[in-house]
Amino acid sequence: MFSLRNIILTVLVAVLLAEVAGASYFVINKVRQTPITSPTPKPIITSTKSSYSSKELDDKYGNRPNYCEGMTATTTSLSPKQTSTITLTSNTPVNQFFLAAYNTEEAVDPTALMLVCVEDGNVSWACPSGGHILNFLKNDKITLRTSETFTISYADLFVLDRNTDNLVTSVGLYGHFQLDNGRESERDQKCLINILVKPEQN
């Protein structure tokens, strides 16, 4: 016959085994019911952007001073051995003048011209695909003046554009001005000249 002590121990062991079994069932069931989720993949960001358009530059760098008075060129079509003398005039004495080149070939919207990007240069921030902005700079910071001239050759303008991998045949030159380290002037249609490759004569 079992003593009272043995009976009590037997009951306690049975209760403990039942509790352990119940807890195991709860854990296993919870694991089974918990859906397995994969970590959300991070989006792959790719960019096919070549260079900023003239409109994007205005939006990005708005509220710029308007220094443009006018712009002239001795010729707006060039053959391989020709040059054009461009005169840029400001309405305020400044000490930096420069021309920025835009690809106007097959351009539909004059406010969305794309900058010409070339292999060598001194400004690269607007050419995400690589290269440098095709520009022409006169930055004699000592002399304040209201006009400056540039002599631009055929070879200067009609270059390989890294955005299209094609030779440029139509270039829009926007004239810009800057006073000391102030903001670059805004684009103004009065300071825009389009220069084309002169058709060959038979």
Backbone torsions as a table, in degrees:
resi	resn	phi	psi	omega
1	MET	NA	142.4	179.0
2	PHE	-78.3	139.4	174.4
3	SER	-76.3	163.5	179.4
4	LEU	-60.0	-35.9	-179.8
5	ARG	-63.8	-43.5	179.9
6	ASN	-64.5	-38.0	-179.7
7	ILE	-63.9	-43.2	-179.3
8	ILE	-63.6	-44.9	178.8
9	LEU	-60.6	-41.1	179.4
10	THR	-61.9	-42.7	-179.8
11	VAL	-65.0	-43.3	-179.6
12	LEU	-62.8	-42.9	178.8
13	VAL	-62.0	-40.8	-179.6
14	ALA	-64.7	-39.8	179.1
15	VAL	-65.0	-44.3	179.5
16	LEU	-61.6	-43.6	178.3
17	LEU	-61.6	-37.8	180.0
18	ALA	-66.6	-41.1	179.8
19	GLU	-65.3	-42.4	179.1
20	VAL	-62.9	-43.3	179.7
21	ALA	-62.9	-40.5	179.5
22	GLY	-66.0	-41.8	179.6
23	ALA	-64.4	-40.6	179.7
24	SER	-64.0	-41.0	179.5
25	TYR	-63.2	-41.1	-179.4
26	PHE	-63.3	-44.3	-179.4
27	VAL	-64.9	-46.9	-178.9
28	ILE	-62.5	-43.9	179.8
29	ASN	-63.0	-40.3	-179.0
30	LYS	-64.8	-40.8	178.1
31	VAL	-63.9	-42.1	-179.0
32	ARG	-66.2	-35.1	-176.0
33	GLN	-82.2	-18.3	-179.0
34	THR	-78.5	117.3	-178.9
35	PRO	-65.8	143.0	177.7
36	ILE	-88.4	118.3	-177.9
37	THR	-112.8	137.1	176.2
38	SER	-83.2	146.7	177.0
39	PRO	-60.8	140.1	-179.8
40	THR	-66.9	121.1	-178.8
41	PRO	-68.3	143.2	176.9
42	LYS	-74.6	138.3	179.5
43	PRO	-64.2	141.3	176.0
44	ILE	-87.9	116.0	-177.2
45	ILE	-94.5	118.4	177.1
46	THR	-118.7	151.8	179.9
47	SER	-129.5	129.5	176.3
48	THR	-106.7	12.1	-175.8
49	LYS	-70.0	136.9	179.1
50	SER	-96.8	-79.5	176.9
51	SER	-129.7	163.8	-179.7
52	TYR	-72.7	142.8	175.6
53	SER	-80.8	164.8	179.9
54	SER	-61.9	-36.4	179.1
55	LYS	-67.2	-41.5	178.5
56	GLU	-62.6	-37.7	178.3
57	LEU	-65.5	-39.3	177.8
58	ASP	-64.8	-41.9	179.4
59	ASP	-65.3	-39.0	-176.9
60	LYS	-74.0	-37.3	-175.3
61	TYR	-122.8	52.7	-179.2
62	GLY	-70.8	177.8	179.7
63	ASN	58.2	40.5	177.3
64	ARG	-94.0	155.0	-179.1
65	PRO	-68.4	149.5	176.1
66	ASN	-105.1	102.6	-178.8
67	TYR	-103.7	-1.0	-172.0
68	CYS	-73.5	127.2	171.7
69	GLU	-106.6	-37.8	179.5
70	GLY	172.3	173.6	-176.8
71	MET	-154.9	135.2	179.3
72	THR	-132.8	159.5	176.8
73	ALA	-140.1	142.3	-179.7
74	THR	-70.4	-26.3	174.5
75	THR	-153.6	148.9	-179.7
76	THR	-115.1	14.7	171.4
77	SER	-143.3	136.5	-172.8
78	LEU	-127.1	139.6	168.7
79	SER	-99.9	168.2	-171.6
80	PRO	-52.0	-29.0	-176.6
81	LYS	-104.3	9.3	-176.1
82	GLN	-99.9	161.9	173.6
83	THR	-131.1	162.4	174.4
84	SER	-127.4	134.0	177.0
85	THR	-96.7	119.1	-176.4
86	ILE	-108.4	130.1	178.3
87	THR	-112.5	125.1	-178.2
88	LEU	-111.9	126.3	-175.7
89	THR	-122.1	134.2	-179.9
90	SER	-107.7	158.6	177.6
91	ASN	-92.2	-0.3	-179.2
92	THR	-140.0	138.8	176.2
93	PRO	-59.3	126.1	179.5
94	VAL	-134.0	174.4	179.7
95	ASN	-128.8	12.1	174.5
96	GLN	-140.6	128.8	178.5
97	PHE	-127.5	137.7	173.6
98	PHE	-154.0	157.5	179.6
99	LEU	-114.0	130.7	176.0
100	ALA	-109.1	132.7	-175.1
101	ALA	-96.4	130.1	177.2
102	TYR	-119.2	144.7	178.3
103	ASN	-82.4	110.6	-177.7
104	THR	-103.7	9.0	178.5
105	GLU	-66.7	126.0	-179.6
106	GLU	58.9	25.2	179.5
107	ALA	-72.3	134.8	178.5
108	VAL	-103.8	-45.2	-178.5
109	ASP	-105.2	111.1	-177.9
110	PRO	-65.3	-14.8	178.4
111	THR	-89.7	-3.4	-176.6
112	ALA	-122.9	36.0	177.8
113	LEU	-69.8	145.4	179.6
114	MET	-99.5	136.2	177.4
115	LEU	-61.9	145.2	174.1
116	VAL	-82.4	127.6	-179.9
117	CYS	-113.3	129.2	-176.8
118	VAL	-123.7	173.9	-174.8
119	GLU	-66.3	-46.9	-174.0
120	ASP	-113.0	152.7	177.9
121	GLY	162.9	-170.6	-177.1
122	ASN	-120.8	1.1	178.6
123	VAL	-132.6	120.9	-175.6
124	SER	-122.1	-8.6	-170.9
125	TRP	-63.1	-25.8	-176.9
126	ALA	-96.3	11.8	178.7
127	CYS	-122.2	76.4	-177.3
128	PRO	-59.3	-25.9	-179.2
129	SER	-79.1	-4.3	-178.8
130	GLY	114.1	163.0	178.9
131	GLY	92.1	-165.2	-175.1
132	HIS	-138.6	152.7	178.0
133	ILE	-65.2	135.9	172.5
134	LEU	-78.0	109.0	179.3
135	ASN	-143.6	166.0	-177.7
136	PHE	-132.4	124.3	-168.3
137	LEU	-123.1	136.7	169.3
138	LYS	-126.4	103.9	-172.5
139	ASN	-125.1	51.4	172.4
140	ASP	-70.9	95.5	-172.2
141	LYS	-76.6	-1.8	-178.5
142	ILE	-85.2	-41.8	-172.2
143	THR	-96.8	120.5	172.5
144	LEU	-82.0	133.3	-177.4
145	ARG	-155.8	168.9	-178.3
146	THR	-115.2	3.3	176.9
147	SER	-150.3	154.4	178.5
148	GLU	-152.2	148.1	178.8
149	THR	-116.0	147.7	176.9
150	PHE	-128.3	135.7	172.5
151	THR	-105.5	112.2	-173.1
152	ILE	-112.1	129.1	-179.0
153	SER	-98.4	167.0	175.4
154	TYR	-55.2	-47.0	-177.8
155	ALA	-65.8	-26.9	178.8
156	ASP	-67.1	-37.4	-170.4
157	LEU	-95.0	-45.3	-169.2
158	PHE	-92.8	82.0	-171.9
159	VAL	-119.3	176.1	176.1
160	LEU	-77.8	118.4	178.3
161	ASP	-85.7	120.0	-177.5
162	ARG	-67.4	-16.0	177.9
163	ASN	-75.1	-33.5	-176.1
164	THR	-114.0	-12.8	-174.4
165	ASP	59.5	28.3	177.2
166	ASN	-127.1	156.3	174.9
167	LEU	-71.4	135.4	178.3
168	VAL	-75.5	136.9	177.5
169	THR	-121.8	-4.9	178.2
170	SER	-146.3	119.6	-174.4
171	VAL	-125.3	129.0	172.2
172	GLY	-96.6	122.4	178.7
173	LEU	-103.4	116.5	174.6
174	TYR	-96.1	130.4	176.3
175	GLY	-88.6	134.7	179.4
176	HIS	-129.4	158.9	-177.7
177	PHE	-135.3	155.4	177.2
178	GLN	-151.8	140.7	178.4
179	LEU	-110.8	115.6	-177.4
180	ASP	53.0	-125.0	179.7
181	ASN	-103.4	21.4	179.3
182	GLY	-73.6	-174.4	-177.2
183	ARG	-74.5	145.4	174.7
184	GLU	-65.3	142.2	-178.2
185	SER	-66.5	156.7	179.3
186	GLU	-75.4	164.1	175.3
187	ARG	-72.1	142.1	179.2
188	ASP	-141.0	132.0	-178.2
189	GLN	-59.6	-24.7	177.9
190	LYS	-68.1	-20.9	179.6
191	CYS	-113.2	49.3	176.7
192	LEU	-133.9	128.5	175.2
193	ILE	-132.8	133.1	178.4
194	ASN	-100.8	129.6	-179.0
195	ILE	-120.8	131.3	-175.8
196	LEU	-113.1	160.8	169.2
197	VAL	-71.9	129.7	179.4
198	LYS	-72.1	128.8	179.0
199	PRO	-61.2	143.6	179.0
200	GLU	-70.5	141.1	178.3
201	GLN	-98.8	133.4	179.7
202	ASN	-76.7	NA	NA
